[in-house]
């Protein structure tokens, strides 16, 4: 891996002569000028063995500069790049003396072009604001190569767009095996049910991580409604939310009607040890009962 950080960035990037001896490129915490964006883009367009790009907490002079980098990926027809992590990068919106105003990068157009190549297998996106989430979620839904999606602390500029609705659309993807969606405040989204409903229609997804989303018992009633319909999901993580024993009991009862889930993580909620034990007990296959008529909404309200 070629690791570029503030202390060594210019020296190392200027000494790249052989484009095809680097399989992973990691750039962290660097202010990248147009000159070096072009240098990185040239590297990405010519390297034919690179499989991982990690670009985290870097600052760019303009949106066009980061577009230059992504165009390097898009223009490389032989590159096997399958893992991309983009975490908390930003641009300088304005500068007066020593005072800089930092703005968010628009990733929609660049990422969509990469997804359309149908090569990418793992995509990490952290700390971003999307201007048009619908285009991105459509691209994820239609992608034919992605296996894992990490989608954390994401916001949408247009308040009329629902993050939960867009995530539900992504879940319709037919190749994804794991989705991590944390710190997205989904518990406050009126369309949260669509996420749990979409999982029931998916036959490839094995793991979903919804930690730290302010999900309450009101949101958990949608999970318990659809758990009996889950086919392939084996791991659900709903830790670090606001679930009480009421929601925990509903989860425990719903698990009796599901045979695919082997682990459900509920730590750091407001669930008692007794209810936690009941959830774990009901994960055991021998305790399952044949699927029949049941009423999840009624069970949620049953505190016993």
C-alpha positions in Angstrom: 0.0 0.0 0.0 1.2 3.5 -0.8 0.3 5.7 2.1 0.2 9.4 1.6 -0.3 11.8 4.5 0.5 15.5 5.1 4.1 14.8 6.1 5.1 12.9 3.1 2.5 13.6 0.4 4.5 15.8 -2.1 7.7 13.8 -1.8 6.0 10.4 -2.4 3.6 11.4 -5.1 6.3 13.1 -7.1 8.4 10.0 -6.9 5.8 7.7 -8.4 7.4 6.3 -11.5 6.1 2.8 -11.9 2.3 3.0 -11.9 1.9 -0.8 -11.8 3.6 -1.8 -8.6 0.9 -0.3 -6.3 -2.2 -2.3 -5.4 -3.6 0.0 -2.7 -3.5 3.8 -2.4 -4.3 5.6 0.9 -4.5 9.4 1.1 -5.4 10.9 4.4 -5.6 14.5 5.8 -4.0 16.3 2.9 -4.8 19.5 1.1 -4.7 18.5 -2.5 -4.1 21.2 -5.2 -5.2 21.0 -8.8 -1.6 20.0 -9.8 -1.7 16.9 -7.6 -5.3 16.0 -8.4 -4.1 15.7 -12.0 -1.1 13.6 -10.8 -3.4 11.3 -8.9 -5.8 11.1 -11.8 -3.0 10.1 -14.2 -1.9 7.4 -11.7 -5.5 6.1 -11.5 -6.0 6.1 -15.2 -2.8 4.1 -16.0 -2.5 1.7 -13.0 -3.9 -1.7 -14.0 -3.4 -3.6 -10.7 -4.8 -1.1 -8.1 -7.7 -2.7 -6.2 -8.2 -0.3 -3.3 -8.5 3.5 -3.0 -8.9 5.2 0.4 -9.4 8.9 0.3 -10.2 10.3 3.7 -10.5 13.8 5.3 -8.7 15.5 2.5 -9.4 19.1 1.4 -9.7 20.1 -2.3 -9.6 23.6 -3.9 -12.7 23.0 -6.0 -15.3 20.4 -7.0 -13.7 20.1 -10.4 -10.5 19.0 -8.7 -12.1 15.9 -7.1 -14.0 15.2 -10.3 -10.6 15.1 -12.0 -9.6 12.3 -9.7 -12.7 10.3 -10.2 -12.5 10.7 -14.0 -9.1 9.0 -13.8 -10.9 5.9 -12.4 -13.7 6.1 -15.0 -11.3 6.4 -17.9 -9.3 3.4 -16.9 -10.9 0.4 -18.7 -8.4 -2.2 -17.3 -8.3 -1.2 -13.7 -9.6 -3.8 -11.2 -10.5 -1.3 -8.6 -13.0 -3.0 -6.4 -12.8 -1.2 -3.0 -13.3 2.5 -2.6 -13.5 4.4 0.8 -14.4 8.1 0.8 -14.5 9.5 4.3 -15.2 13.1 5.2 -13.5 14.9 2.3 -14.3 18.6 1.6 -13.6 21.6 -0.5 -12.6 25.2 0.3 -15.6 27.3 -0.6 -13.9 30.6 0.1 -10.7 32.0 1.6 -10.1 35.4 3.2 -6.6 35.7 4.6 -6.0 32.8 7.0 -9.8 32.1 7.3 -11.1 29.2 5.2 -14.7 28.2 4.7 -15.0 24.4 4.2 -17.9 23.0 2.2 -19.1 19.5 1.3 -18.2 17.7 -1.8 -20.9 16.6 -4.2 -20.2 12.9 -5.0 -23.3 12.0 -6.9 -22.1 12.3 -10.5 -18.6 10.9 -9.9 -19.8 7.9 -7.9 -22.6 7.1 -10.3 -20.1 6.9 -13.2 -17.9 4.5 -11.2 -20.9 2.3 -10.2 -22.0 2.1 -13.8 -18.7 0.2 -14.6 -20.1 -2.7 -12.5 -16.7 -3.6 -11.1 -16.8 -2.1 -7.6 -17.5 -4.6 -4.8 -17.1 -2.5 -1.6 -18.0 1.2 -1.2 -17.5 3.2 2.0 -19.1 6.6 2.3 -18.8 8.6 5.5 -19.7 12.1 6.5 -21.2 13.4 3.2 -24.1 15.6 2.2 -25.9 14.6 -1.0 -27.5 17.1 -3.3 -29.5 14.6 -5.3 -29.8 11.3 -3.4 -32.3 9.8 -5.9 -29.7 9.5 -8.7 -27.2 7.8 -6.3 -29.8 5.3 -4.9 -30.9 4.4 -8.4 -27.3 3.7 -9.3 -26.9 1.4 -6.3 -30.1 -0.4 -7.0 -29.1 -1.1 -10.6 -25.4 -2.0 -9.9 -24.5 -5.6 -10.6 -21.2 -5.9 -8.8 -21.4 -4.4 -5.3 -21.2 -6.8 -2.4 -20.9 -4.4 0.6 -22.1 -0.8 1.2 -21.0 1.3 4.2 -23.1 4.4 4.4 -22.6 6.4 7.6 -23.5 9.9 8.8 -25.1 10.9 5.5 -27.3 13.9 5.0 -29.5 15.2 2.1 -29.6 18.8 1.1 -33.2 18.6 -0.1 -35.4 18.2 3.0 -38.2 16.8 0.9 -36.1 13.7 0.1 -36.2 10.9 2.5 -33.0 9.1 3.4 -34.9 6.0 4.6 -36.8 5.8 1.3 -33.5 6.0 -0.7 -31.9 3.3 1.5 -34.9 1.1 0.9 -34.4 1.6 -2.8 -30.7 0.6 -2.4 -31.7 -2.6 -0.7 -33.5 -3.8 -3.9 -29.9 -4.3 -5.3 -29.5 -7.9 -6.3 -25.9 -8.5 -5.4 -25.4 -6.7 -2.0 -24.7 -9.0 0.9 -24.0 -6.4 3.6 -25.3 -2.9 4.2 -24.0 -0.7 7.1 -26.1 2.4 7.7 -25.1 4.1 11.0 -25.5 7.5 12.5 -28.2 8.5 10.0 -31.0 9.3 12.4 -33.4 6.9 10.6 -35.6 6.6 13.7 -36.9 10.1 12.9 -37.6 9.3 9.3 -41.4 8.7 8.6 -40.4 6.2 5.9 -38.4 3.9 8.2 -40.8 1.0 7.5 -39.8 0.9 3.9 -36.3 -0.3 4.9 -37.6 -3.3 6.9 -40.1 -4.0 4.1 -37.4 -3.9 1.4 -35.3 -6.5 3.3 -38.2 -8.9 3.1 -38.1 -8.6 -0.7 -34.3 -9.2 -0.9 -32.8 -12.6 -1.5 -29.1 -11.8 -1.3 -28.7 -9.5 1.7 -27.2 -11.4 4.7 -26.3 -8.6 7.1 -27.7 -5.1 7.9 -26.2 -2.7 10.5 -28.5 0.0 11.8 -26.5 1.1 14.9 -26.9 4.6 16.3 -30.0 5.7 14.4 -32.3 6.9 17.2 -34.6 4.0 16.5 -37.3 3.6 19.2 -40.0 1.0 20.0 -42.2 2.8 17.4 -39.6 2.0 14.7 -39.0 -1.6 16.0 -42.7 -2.4 15.4 -41.8 -2.3 11.7 -38.9 -4.7 12.1 -41.0 -7.2 14.1 -43.7 -6.9 11.4 -41.4 -8.2 8.7 -38.9 -10.5 10.5 -41.0 -13.6 9.7 -40.7 -12.7 6.0 -36.9 -12.4 6.0 -35.3 -15.1 3.8 -31.5 -14.6 3.8 -30.7 -12.1 6.4 -28.6 -13.7 9.2 -27.2 -10.7 11.1 -29.1 -7.6 12.3 -27.3 -4.9 14.4 -29.6 -2.5 16.1 -27.3 -1.6 19.0 -26.9 2.0 20.3 -30.6 3.0 19.7 -33.5 3.9 22.0 -35.2 0.5 22.3 -36.8 -0.5 25.6 -38.1 -3.8 26.9 -41.3 -3.3 25.0 -39.5 -3.4 21.7 -37.1 -6.1 23.0 -40.0 -8.4 23.9 -41.5 -7.8 20.5 -38.2 -8.8 18.8 -37.9 -11.9 20.9 -41.4 -13.1 19.9 -40.9 -12.2 16.2 -37.7 -14.3 16.1 -39.7 -17.4 16.8 -41.1 -17.1 13.3 -37.8 -16.6 11.5 -35.2 -19.3 10.6 -32.5 -17.2 8.8 -31.4 -14.8 11.6 -28.6 -16.2 13.7 -27.5 -13.0 15.5 -29.3 -9.9 16.4 -27.2 -7.3 18.3 -29.2 -5.0 20.7 -26.5 -3.7 23.1 -26.5 -0.2 24.4 -30.2 0.3 24.2 -32.6 0.3 27.2 -33.3 -3.4 27.2 -33.0 -5.3 30.5 -30.7 -8.3 30.9 -33.8 -10.6 31.2 -35.2 -9.5 27.8 -31.7 -9.7 26.2 -31.5 -13.3 27.3 -35.0 -14.0 25.9 -33.9 -12.6 22.5 -30.8 -14.8 22.5 -32.8 -17.9 23.5 -35.3 -17.3 20.7 -32.4 -17.3 18.1 -31.9 -21.0 18.8 -33.3 -23.0 15.9 -34.8 -25.7 18.1 -37.0 -23.1 19.8 -38.6 -21.9 16.5 -42.2 -22.6 15.8 -43.9 -23.2 12.5 -44.9 -20.0 10.8 -48.6 -19.3 11.3 -50.9 -16.4 11.9 -49.6 -13.9 14.3 -50.1 -10.2 15.1 -46.8 -8.3 15.5 -48.4 -4.9 16.3 -50.3 -6.5 19.1 -47.2 -8.3 20.4 -45.3 -5.0 20.5 -47.8 -3.6 23.0 -47.6 -6.8 25.1 -45.1 -6.0 27.9 -45.1 -9.5 29.3 
